């Protein structure tokens, strides 16, 4: 029974990753590769730079595209992680907001909202797994925001 639940949990994790990339691809397809809006372009590059900064502070082997926690993963609390628990999700959201604002439409805002929901679900699942694994994670949660620095 426990093995079945573990398999189902991993399946849900992969589904969230697939959803994430489908929504990112849809946003890019809807807008093409050009970004005529300077502000939108700036947002995109700031999001990318923030993502690179985050990767720099991550430990080799810690990075995982699914919300599952790797067996030898370490809790990172430095760099961007000292302010938010999911800086890579923040990076993706800022980049994709730049894409949406380059050529705004109701459809692109809707797809962006679906991406926000998907990344929020991934974050919640990852946090649930970290809480089961690490006693210090609850304390870390009280000191940081989930995705948006100083707000959420």
C-alpha positions in Angstrom: 0.0 0.0 0.0 2.8 2.4 0.9 4.6 1.7 -2.3 1.4 2.5 -4.3 1.1 5.8 -2.5 4.8 6.6 -3.3 4.3 5.7 -7.0 1.2 7.9 -7.1 3.0 10.8 -5.5 5.8 10.6 -8.0 3.2 10.4 -10.8 1.6 13.6 -9.5 5.0 15.3 -9.3 5.7 14.5 -13.0 2.3 15.7 -14.0 3.0 19.1 -12.3 6.3 19.3 -14.2 4.5 18.5 -17.5 1.9 21.1 -16.7 4.6 23.7 -15.9 6.4 23.2 -19.2 3.1 23.1 -21.3 2.1 26.5 -19.9 5.6 27.9 -20.4 5.6 26.6 -24.0 2.0 28.0 -24.6 3.1 31.4 -23.4 6.1 31.4 -25.7 4.1 30.1 -28.6 1.4 32.8 -28.1 4.0 35.6 -28.1 6.7 34.4 -30.4 10.4 35.0 -29.6 10.5 38.8 -30.0 9.8 41.1 -27.1 9.2 44.6 -28.4 8.3 46.0 -25.0 11.5 47.1 -23.1 9.9 46.6 -19.7 8.8 43.0 -20.6 12.4 42.3 -21.9 13.8 43.7 -18.7 11.5 41.5 -16.6 12.5 38.4 -18.6 16.2 39.0 -18.2 15.9 39.9 -14.5 14.1 36.6 -13.9 16.8 34.8 -15.8 19.6 36.5 -13.8 17.8 35.7 -10.5 17.6 32.0 -11.6 21.3 31.9 -12.3 22.0 33.6 -9.0 19.9 30.9 -7.3 21.6 28.0 -9.1 24.9 29.4 -7.9 23.8 29.0 -4.3 22.4 25.5 -4.8 24.4 22.5 -3.9 25.5 20.0 -6.7 23.0 17.2 -6.8 20.3 19.2 -4.9 18.5 20.5 -8.0 15.4 18.5 -9.0 12.8 19.5 -11.6 10.1 17.5 -9.7 8.9 18.5 -6.2 10.3 15.2 -4.9 13.2 15.6 -2.4 16.3 13.7 -3.4 17.7 11.2 -0.9 20.9 13.2 -0.3 19.4 16.7 -0.7 20.5 19.4 1.8 18.3 22.3 3.0 19.8 25.5 1.5 19.2 28.7 3.5 21.7 31.1 1.9 21.5 33.4 -1.2 18.0 33.8 -2.5 16.9 30.9 -0.2 17.3 33.2 2.9 14.3 35.2 1.6 12.1 32.7 -0.3 11.8 29.0 -0.2 11.3 28.6 -4.0 13.5 31.1 -5.8 13.6 29.1 -9.0 9.8 29.2 -9.2 10.0 33.0 -8.6 12.5 33.2 -11.5 10.2 31.3 -13.9 7.2 33.5 -12.9 9.2 36.8 -13.5 10.5 35.6 -16.8 7.1 34.4 -18.0 5.4 37.7 -16.8 7.9 39.4 -19.1 6.7 37.2 -21.9 3.0 37.9 -21.1 3.5 41.6 -20.9 5.4 41.7 -24.2 2.0 41.1 -26.0 -0.7 41.0 -23.4 -4.0 39.2 -24.0 -6.7 37.6 -21.9 -5.5 34.1 -23.1 -1.9 34.8 -22.1 -3.0 36.0 -18.6 -5.2 32.9 -18.2 -2.3 30.6 -19.2 0.0 32.6 -16.8 -2.5 32.1 -14.0 -2.5 28.4 -14.7 1.3 28.4 -14.4 1.1 30.3 -11.1 -1.3 27.7 -9.8 0.9 24.8 -11.0 4.0 26.2 -9.4 2.1 26.9 -6.2 1.0 23.3 -6.1 4.6 22.1 -6.7 5.8 24.4 -3.9 3.2 23.1 -1.5 4.0 19.5 -2.3 7.8 20.1 -1.9 7.2 21.8 1.4 5.1 18.9 2.7 7.9 16.5 1.8 10.5 18.7 3.4 8.5 19.0 6.6 8.3 15.2 6.8 12.0 14.9 6.3 13.6 17.8 8.2 12.7 19.2 11.7 14.4 22.4 10.8 12.2 23.1 7.8 9.3 24.3 9.9 11.6 26.9 11.4 12.9 27.9 8.0 9.3 28.3 6.8 8.6 30.8 9.5 11.6 32.9 8.5 10.9 33.0 4.7 8.2 33.6 2.2 7.1 30.9 -0.2 7.6 32.4 -3.6 7.5 36.2 -3.7 10.2 37.9 -1.5 8.7 39.9 1.4 5.1 39.2 0.3 4.0 35.6 -0.3 
